[in-house]
């Protein structure tokens, strides 16, 4: 299994809605609103790196309110 942290920059006022959508996704272990340069951090887990890529590019990027993401894959 591959675990990754998806750091999400969101449009103003959209982080709460994004949290609800992300938490409904079975690949999302947790999601939190945070302070700093990002608005939401989602912890995701998938079978392999290709599926993490697909989750981020085909699902998370297309959510209304997402401006951009940065993904960090856990290595330990």
Biopython code that builds the backbone (N, CA, C, O; Angstrom):
import numpy as np
from Bio.PDB.StructureBuilder import StructureBuilder

atoms = [
    (1, "UNK", "N", (0.840, -1.188, 0.000)),
    (1, "UNK", "CA", (0.000, 0.000, 0.000)),
    (1, "UNK", "C", (0.886, 1.252, 0.000)),
    (1, "UNK", "O", (1.969, 1.271, 0.585)),
    (2, "UNK", "N", (0.396, 2.282, -0.666)),
    (2, "UNK", "CA", (1.105, 3.555, -0.738)),
    (2, "UNK", "C", (0.269, 4.609, -0.018)),
    (2, "UNK", "O", (-0.918, 4.776, -0.298)),
    (3, "UNK", "N", (0.907, 5.316, 0.913)),
    (3, "UNK", "CA", (0.240, 6.416, 1.625)),
    (3, "UNK", "C", (0.851, 7.717, 1.139)),
    (3, "UNK", "O", (2.063, 7.814, 0.951)),
    (4, "UNK", "N", (-0.006, 8.728, 0.936)),
    (4, "UNK", "CA", (0.478, 10.028, 0.472)),
    (4, "UNK", "C", (-0.321, 11.140, 1.136)),
    (4, "UNK", "O", (-1.469, 10.963, 1.543)),
    (5, "UNK", "N", (0.324, 12.276, 1.227)),
    (5, "UNK", "CA", (-0.298, 13.484, 1.766)),
    (5, "UNK", "C", (-0.575, 14.409, 0.592)),
    (5, "UNK", "O", (0.339, 14.778, -0.145)),
    (6, "UNK", "N", (-1.834, 14.781, 0.419)),
    (6, "UNK", "CA", (-2.217, 15.672, -0.669)),
    (6, "UNK", "C", (-2.533, 17.030, -0.051)),
    (6, "UNK", "O", (-3.518, 17.189, 0.670)),
    (7, "UNK", "N", (-1.670, 18.008, -0.350)),
    (7, "UNK", "CA", (-1.823, 19.363, 0.173)),
    (7, "UNK", "C", (-2.598, 20.163, -0.863)),
    (7, "UNK", "O", (-2.184, 20.265, -2.018)),
    (8, "UNK", "N", (-3.710, 20.723, -0.449)),
    (8, "UNK", "CA", (-4.643, 21.344, -1.387)),
    (8, "UNK", "C", (-4.784, 22.830, -1.119)),
    (8, "UNK", "O", (-5.073, 23.250, 0.001)),
    (9, "UNK", "N", (-4.576, 23.622, -2.163)),
    (9, "UNK", "CA", (-4.912, 25.037, -2.136)),
    (9, "UNK", "C", (-6.325, 25.147, -2.694)),
    (9, "UNK", "O", (-6.620, 24.616, -3.764)),
    (10, "UNK", "N", (-7.198, 25.842, -1.959)),
    (10, "UNK", "CA", (-8.604, 25.916, -2.345)),
    (10, "UNK", "C", (-9.047, 27.364, -2.545)),
    (10, "UNK", "O", (-8.438, 28.301, -2.029)),
    (11, "UNK", "N", (-10.127, 27.513, -3.311)),
    (11, "UNK", "CA", (-10.747, 28.827, -3.465)),
    (11, "UNK", "C", (-11.290, 29.265, -2.108)),
    (11, "UNK", "O", (-11.668, 28.434, -1.282)),
    (12, "UNK", "N", (-11.325, 30.553, -1.892)),
    (12, "UNK", "CA", (-11.841, 31.105, -0.648)),
    (12, "UNK", "C", (-13.263, 30.587, -0.407)),
    (12, "UNK", "O", (-14.116, 30.644, -1.293)),
    (13, "UNK", "N", (-13.497, 30.085, 0.795)),
    (13, "UNK", "CA", (-14.824, 29.629, 1.194)),
    (13, "UNK", "C", (-15.181, 28.216, 0.768)),
    (13, "UNK", "O", (-16.301, 27.768, 1.013)),
    (14, "UNK", "N", (-14.265, 27.506, 0.139)),
    (14, "UNK", "CA", (-14.620, 26.171, -0.351)),
    (14, "UNK", "C", (-14.015, 25.021, 0.456)),
    (14, "UNK", "O", (-14.297, 23.859, 0.164)),
    (15, "UNK", "N", (-13.201, 25.314, 1.451)),
    (15, "UNK", "CA", (-12.510, 24.229, 2.160)),
    (15, "UNK", "C", (-13.456, 23.316, 2.933)),
    (15, "UNK", "O", (-13.216, 22.111, 2.999)),
    (16, "UNK", "N", (-14.505, 23.846, 3.509)),
    (16, "UNK", "CA", (-15.438, 23.013, 4.265)),
    (16, "UNK", "C", (-16.146, 22.021, 3.346)),
    (16, "UNK", "O", (-16.281, 20.846, 3.689)),
    (17, "UNK", "N", (-16.593, 22.478, 2.198)),
    (17, "UNK", "CA", (-17.240, 21.592, 1.227)),
    (17, "UNK", "C", (-16.286, 20.538, 0.691)),
    (17, "UNK", "O", (-16.667, 19.384, 0.497)),
    (18, "UNK", "N", (-15.051, 20.939, 0.455)),
    (18, "UNK", "CA", (-14.047, 19.981, -0.008)),
    (18, "UNK", "C", (-13.819, 18.886, 1.019)),
    (18, "UNK", "O", (-13.690, 17.713, 0.669)),
    (19, "UNK", "N", (-13.771, 19.269, 2.278)),
    (19, "UNK", "CA", (-13.569, 18.289, 3.357)),
    (19, "UNK", "C", (-14.650, 17.214, 3.326)),
    (19, "UNK", "O", (-14.351, 16.025, 3.444)),
    (20, "UNK", "N", (-15.889, 17.626, 3.168)),
    (20, "UNK", "CA", (-17.005, 16.672, 3.164)),
    (20, "UNK", "C", (-16.895, 15.713, 1.983)),
    (20, "UNK", "O", (-17.115, 14.511, 2.138)),
    (21, "UNK", "N", (-16.557, 16.232, 0.810)),
    (21, "UNK", "CA", (-16.416, 15.391, -0.379)),
    (21, "UNK", "C", (-15.251, 14.423, -0.216)),
    (21, "UNK", "O", (-15.374, 13.236, -0.518)),
    (22, "UNK", "N", (-14.122, 14.934, 0.264)),
    (22, "UNK", "CA", (-12.939, 14.082, 0.433)),
    (22, "UNK", "C", (-13.202, 12.948, 1.420)),
    (22, "UNK", "O", (-12.785, 11.814, 1.185)),
    (23, "UNK", "N", (-13.883, 13.243, 2.511)),
    (23, "UNK", "CA", (-14.130, 12.223, 3.535)),
    (23, "UNK", "C", (-15.050, 11.111, 3.038)),
    (23, "UNK", "O", (-15.066, 10.022, 3.611)),
    (24, "UNK", "N", (-15.817, 11.373, 1.977)),
    (24, "UNK", "CA", (-16.683, 10.347, 1.393)),
    (24, "UNK", "C", (-15.918, 9.411, 0.461)),
    (24, "UNK", "O", (-16.446, 8.373, 0.061)),
    (25, "UNK", "N", (-14.683, 9.763, 0.112)),
    (25, "UNK", "CA", (-13.878, 8.945, -0.795)),
    (25, "UNK", "C", (-13.202, 7.836, 0.014)),
    (25, "UNK", "O", (-12.511, 8.128, 0.990)),
    (26, "UNK", "N", (-13.387, 6.574, -0.371)),
    (26, "UNK", "CA", (-12.815, 5.476, 0.415)),
    (26, "UNK", "C", (-11.285, 5.452, 0.436)),
    (26, "UNK", "O", (-10.702, 4.808, 1.308)),
    (27, "UNK", "N", (-10.625, 6.133, -0.493)),
    (27, "UNK", "CA", (-9.163, 6.178, -0.518)),
    (27, "UNK", "C", (-8.594, 7.227, 0.420)),
    (27, "UNK", "O", (-7.388, 7.252, 0.669)),
    (28, "UNK", "N", (-9.457, 8.095, 0.944)),
    (28, "UNK", "CA", (-9.016, 9.167, 1.840)),
    (28, "UNK", "C", (-9.115, 8.668, 3.277)),
    (28, "UNK", "O", (-10.205, 8.402, 3.784)),
    (29, "UNK", "N", (-7.957, 8.545, 3.923)),
    (29, "UNK", "CA", (-7.907, 8.085, 5.312)),
    (29, "UNK", "C", (-8.388, 9.191, 6.247)),
    (29, "UNK", "O", (-9.135, 8.940, 7.193)),
    (30, "UNK", "N", (-7.944, 10.431, 5.966)),
    (30, "UNK", "CA", (-8.373, 11.574, 6.762)),
    (30, "UNK", "C", (-8.190, 12.845, 5.941)),
    (30, "UNK", "O", (-7.440, 12.877, 4.965)),
    (31, "UNK", "N", (-8.890, 13.881, 6.360)),
    (31, "UNK", "CA", (-8.756, 15.192, 5.729)),
    (31, "UNK", "C", (-8.919, 16.243, 6.818)),
    (31, "UNK", "O", (-9.791, 16.133, 7.679)),
    (32, "UNK", "N", (-8.064, 17.266, 6.767)),
    (32, "UNK", "CA", (-8.095, 18.317, 7.785)),
    (32, "UNK", "C", (-7.933, 19.683, 7.140)),
    (32, "UNK", "O", (-7.155, 19.853, 6.201)),
    (33, "UNK", "N", (-8.678, 20.652, 7.655)),
    (33, "UNK", "CA", (-8.445, 22.041, 7.278)),
    (33, "UNK", "C", (-7.237, 22.507, 8.075)),
    (33, "UNK", "O", (-7.113, 22.206, 9.262)),
    (34, "UNK", "N", (-6.343, 23.246, 7.416)),
    (34, "UNK", "CA", (-5.107, 23.673, 8.068)),
    (34, "UNK", "C", (-4.834, 25.145, 7.770)),
    (34, "UNK", "O", (-5.426, 25.734, 6.866)),
    (35, "UNK", "N", (-3.926, 25.720, 8.549)),
    (35, "UNK", "CA", (-3.483, 27.084, 8.296)),
    (35, "UNK", "C", (-2.176, 27.034, 7.509)),
    (35, "UNK", "O", (-1.516, 25.997, 7.443)),
    (36, "UNK", "N", (-1.818, 28.153, 6.924)),
    (36, "UNK", "CA", (-0.578, 28.222, 6.163)),
    (36, "UNK", "C", (-0.857, 28.310, 4.677)),
    (36, "UNK", "O", (-1.936, 28.739, 4.268)),
    (37, "UNK", "N", (0.107, 27.907, 3.870)),
    (37, "UNK", "CA", (-0.046, 28.069, 2.420)),
    (37, "UNK", "C", (-1.086, 27.127, 1.801)),
    (37, "UNK", "O", (-1.540, 27.364, 0.681)),
    (38, "UNK", "N", (-1.462, 26.075, 2.509)),
    (38, "UNK", "CA", (-2.481, 25.147, 2.023)),
    (38, "UNK", "C", (-3.724, 25.282, 2.879)),
    (38, "UNK", "O", (-3.664, 25.774, 4.007)),
    (39, "UNK", "N", (-4.848, 24.845, 2.339)),
    (39, "UNK", "CA", (-6.123, 24.965, 3.042)),
    (39, "UNK", "C", (-6.622, 23.638, 3.597)),
    (39, "UNK", "O", (-7.286, 23.597, 4.633)),
    (40, "UNK", "N", (-6.296, 22.554, 2.897)),
    (40, "UNK", "CA", (-6.726, 21.218, 3.305)),
    (40, "UNK", "C", (-5.566, 20.254, 3.067)),
    (40, "UNK", "O", (-4.864, 20.346, 2.060)),
    (41, "UNK", "N", (-5.376, 19.332, 4.005)),
    (41, "UNK", "CA", (-4.438, 18.234, 3.787)),
    (41, "UNK", "C", (-5.229, 16.937, 3.888)),
    (41, "UNK", "O", (-5.894, 16.668, 4.888)),
    (42, "UNK", "N", (-5.140, 16.136, 2.821)),
    (42, "UNK", "CA", (-5.797, 14.828, 2.798)),
    (42, "UNK", "C", (-4.732, 13.746, 2.855)),
    (42, "UNK", "O", (-3.720, 13.819, 2.157)),
    (43, "UNK", "N", (-4.964, 12.752, 3.682)),
    (43, "UNK", "CA", (-4.092, 11.586, 3.734)),
    (43, "UNK", "C", (-4.803, 10.500, 2.933)),
    (43, "UNK", "O", (-5.931, 10.120, 3.248)),
    (44, "UNK", "N", (-4.132, 10.008, 1.896)),
    (44, "UNK", "CA", (-4.743, 9.005, 1.026)),
    (44, "UNK", "C", (-3.923, 7.722, 1.053)),
    (44, "UNK", "O", (-2.724, 7.739, 1.331)),
    (45, "UNK", "N", (-4.583, 6.621, 0.761)),
    (45, "UNK", "CA", (-3.905, 5.334, 0.690)),
    (45, "UNK", "C", (-4.483, 4.560, -0.480)),
    (45, "UNK", "O", (-5.699, 4.457, -0.643)),
    (46, "UNK", "N", (-3.583, 4.015, -1.292)),
    (46, "UNK", "CA", (-3.981, 3.246, -2.464)),
    (46, "UNK", "C", (-3.060, 2.050, -2.629)),
    (46, "UNK", "O", (-2.046, 1.932, -1.942)),
    (47, "UNK", "N", (-3.423, 1.167, -3.545)),
    (47, "UNK", "CA", (-2.668, -0.058, -3.805)),
    (47, "UNK", "C", (-1.246, 0.215, -4.272)),
    (47, "UNK", "O", (-0.306, -0.454, -3.844)),
    (48, "UNK", "N", (-1.089, 1.213, -5.164)),
    (48, "UNK", "CA", (0.229, 1.510, -5.723)),
    (48, "UNK", "C", (0.299, 2.982, -6.117)),
    (48, "UNK", "O", (-0.699, 3.701, -6.050)),
    (49, "UNK", "N", (1.475, 3.417, -6.522)),
    (49, "UNK", "CA", (1.694, 4.821, -6.853)),
    (49, "UNK", "C", (0.855, 5.260, -8.043)),
    (49, "UNK", "O", (0.409, 6.407, -8.085)),
    (50, "UNK", "N", (0.633, 4.397, -8.989)),
    (50, "UNK", "CA", (-0.207, 4.723, -10.145)),
    (50, "UNK", "C", (-1.624, 5.070, -9.737)),
    (50, "UNK", "O", (-2.235, 5.979, -10.298)),
    (51, "UNK", "N", (-2.142, 4.349, -8.763)),
    (51, "UNK", "CA", (-3.507, 4.635, -8.292)),
    (51, "UNK", "C", (-3.561, 5.942, -7.494)),
    (51, "UNK", "O", (-4.562, 6.657, -7.545)),
    (52, "UNK", "N", (-2.501, 6.254, -6.767)),
    (52, "UNK", "CA", (-2.434, 7.552, -6.086)),
    (52, "UNK", "C", (-2.448, 8.656, -7.131)),
    (52, "UNK", "O", (-3.173, 9.641, -6.994)),
    (53, "UNK", "N", (-1.652, 8.488, -8.169)),
    (53, "UNK", "CA", (-1.617, 9.466, -9.264)),
    (53, "UNK", "C", (-3.009, 9.655, -9.865)),
    (53, "UNK", "O", (-3.461, 10.786, -10.042)),
    (54, "UNK", "N", (-3.684, 8.557, -10.176)),
    (54, "UNK", "CA", (-5.023, 8.638, -10.767)),
    (54, "UNK", "C", (-6.012, 9.315, -9.824)),
    (54, "UNK", "O", (-6.827, 10.128, -10.258)),
    (55, "UNK", "N", (-5.943, 8.985, -8.546)),
    (55, "UNK", "CA", (-6.832, 9.604, -7.560)),
    (55, "UNK", "C", (-6.664, 11.118, -7.556)),
    (55, "UNK", "O", (-7.644, 11.862, -7.578)),
    (56, "UNK", "N", (-5.416, 11.563, -7.527)),
    (56, "UNK", "CA", (-5.155, 12.999, -7.460)),
    (56, "UNK", "C", (-5.528, 13.689, -8.770)),
    (56, "UNK", "O", (-6.226, 14.703, -8.757)),
    (57, "UNK", "N", (-5.074, 13.154, -9.890)),
    (57, "UNK", "CA", (-5.274, 13.853, -11.168)),
    (57, "UNK", "C", (-6.676, 13.708, -11.738)),
    (57, "UNK", "O", (-7.167, 14.623, -12.399)),
    (58, "UNK", "N", (-7.324, 12.584, -11.497)),
    (58, "UNK", "CA", (-8.636, 12.351, -12.095)),
    (58, "UNK", "C", (-9.806, 12.661, -11.161)),
    (58, "UNK", "O", (-10.926, 12.882, -11.621)),
    (59, "UNK", "N", (-9.550, 12.679, -9.856)),
    (59, "UNK", "CA", (-10.649, 12.940, -8.926)),
    (59, "UNK", "C", (-10.452, 14.239, -8.159)),
    (59, "UNK", "O", (-11.274, 15.150, -8.263)),
    (60, "UNK", "N", (-9.371, 14.334, -7.388)),
    (60, "UNK", "CA", (-9.194, 15.499, -6.519)),
    (60, "UNK", "C", (-9.030, 16.780, -7.313)),
    (60, "UNK", "O", (-9.629, 17.796, -6.959)),
    (61, "UNK", "N", (-8.235, 16.765, -8.380)),
    (61, "UNK", "CA", (-8.037, 17.981, -9.185)),
    (61, "UNK", "C", (-9.336, 18.515, -9.770)),
    (61, "UNK", "O", (-9.462, 19.717, -10.003)),
    (62, "UNK", "N", (-10.299, 17.640, -10.006)),
    (62, "UNK", "CA", (-11.549, 18.046, -10.641)),
    (62, "UNK", "C", (-12.622, 18.508, -9.655)),
    (62, "UNK", "O", (-13.705, 18.919, -10.072)),
    (63, "UNK", "N", (-12.339, 18.447, -8.368)),
    (63, "UNK", "CA", (-13.328, 18.898, -7.385)),
    (63, "UNK", "C", (-13.478, 20.411, -7.447)),
    (63, "UNK", "O", (-12.495, 21.143, -7.564)),
    (64, "UNK", "N", (-14.704, 20.859, -7.369)),
    (64, "UNK", "CA", (-14.979, 22.289, -7.381)),
    (64, "UNK", "C", (-14.326, 22.944, -6.167)),
    (64, "UNK", "O", (-14.542, 22.525, -5.030)),
    (65, "UNK", "N", (-13.532, 23.966, -6.421)),
    (65, "UNK", "CA", (-12.861, 24.678, -5.343)),
    (65, "UNK", "C", (-11.375, 24.386, -5.238)),
    (65, "UNK", "O", (-10.652, 25.127, -4.573)),
    (66, "UNK", "N", (-10.899, 23.324, -5.878)),
    (66, "UNK", "CA", (-9.470, 22.995, -5.834)),
    (66, "UNK", "C", (-8.730, 23.875, -6.839)),
    (66, "UNK", "O", (-9.046, 23.874, -8.029)),
    (67, "UNK", "N", (-7.749, 24.621, -6.350)),
    (67, "UNK", "CA", (-6.921, 25.440, -7.232)),
    (67, "UNK", "C", (-5.682, 24.681, -7.688)),
    (67, "UNK", "O", (-5.363, 24.660, -8.876)),
    (68, "UNK", "N", (-4.979, 24.052, -6.734)),
    (68, "UNK", "CA", (-3.794, 23.255, -7.062)),
    (68, "UNK", "C", (-3.482, 22.334, -5.893)),
    (68, "UNK", "O", (-3.941, 22.541, -4.770)),
    (69, "UNK", "N", (-2.693, 21.317, -6.190)),
    (69, "UNK", "CA", (-2.299, 20.364, -5.152)),
    (69, "UNK", "C", (-0.806, 20.104, -5.207)),
    (69, "UNK", "O", (-0.151, 20.311, -6.229)),
    (70, "UNK", "N", (-0.289, 19.645, -4.082)),
    (70, "UNK", "CA", (1.072, 19.129, -3.977)),
    (70, "UNK", "C", (0.947, 17.792, -3.267)),
    (70, "UNK", "O", (0.324, 17.705, -2.209)),
    (71, "UNK", "N", (1.533, 16.755, -3.838)),
    (71, "UNK", "CA", (1.426, 15.425, -3.254)),
    (71, "UNK", "C", (2.792, 14.971, -2.752)),
    (71, "UNK", "O", (3.787, 15.029, -3.475)),
    (72, "UNK", "N", (2.823, 14.521, -1.511)),
    (72, "UNK", "CA", (4.039, 13.971, -0.910)),
    (72, "UNK", "C", (3.774, 12.529, -0.529)),
    (72, "UNK", "O", (2.873, 12.239, 0.257)),
    (73, "UNK", "N", (4.569, 11.623, -1.092)),
    (73, "UNK", "CA", (4.411, 10.206, -0.825)),
    (73, "UNK", "C", (5.206, 9.840, 0.425)),
    (73, "UNK", "O", (6.375, 10.204, 0.555)),
    (74, "UNK", "N", (4.567, 9.120, 1.340)),
    (74, "UNK", "CA", (5.250, 8.678, 2.565)),
    (74, "UNK", "C", (6.267, 7.597, 2.192)),
    (74, "UNK", "O", (5.975, 6.705, 1.396)),
    (75, "UNK", "N", (7.461, 7.691, 2.778)),
    (75, "UNK", "CA", (8.520, 6.750, 2.444)),
    (75, "UNK", "C", (8.907, 5.829, 3.607)),
    (75, "UNK", "O", (9.783, 4.977, 3.458)),
    (76, "UNK", "N", (8.275, 5.995, 4.734)),
    (76, "UNK", "CA", (8.660, 5.162, 5.850)),
    (76, "UNK", "C", (7.511, 4.730, 6.685)),
    (76, "UNK", "O", (7.698, 4.015, 7.670)),
]
sb = StructureBuilder()
sb.init_structure("model")
sb.init_model(0)
sb.init_chain("A")
sb.init_seg("    ")
for serial, (resi, resn, name, xyz) in enumerate(atoms, 1):
    if name == "N":
        sb.init_residue(resn, " ", resi, " ")
    sb.init_atom(name, np.array(xyz, "f"), 0.0, 1.0, " ", f" {name:<3s}", serial, name[0])
structure = sb.get_structure()
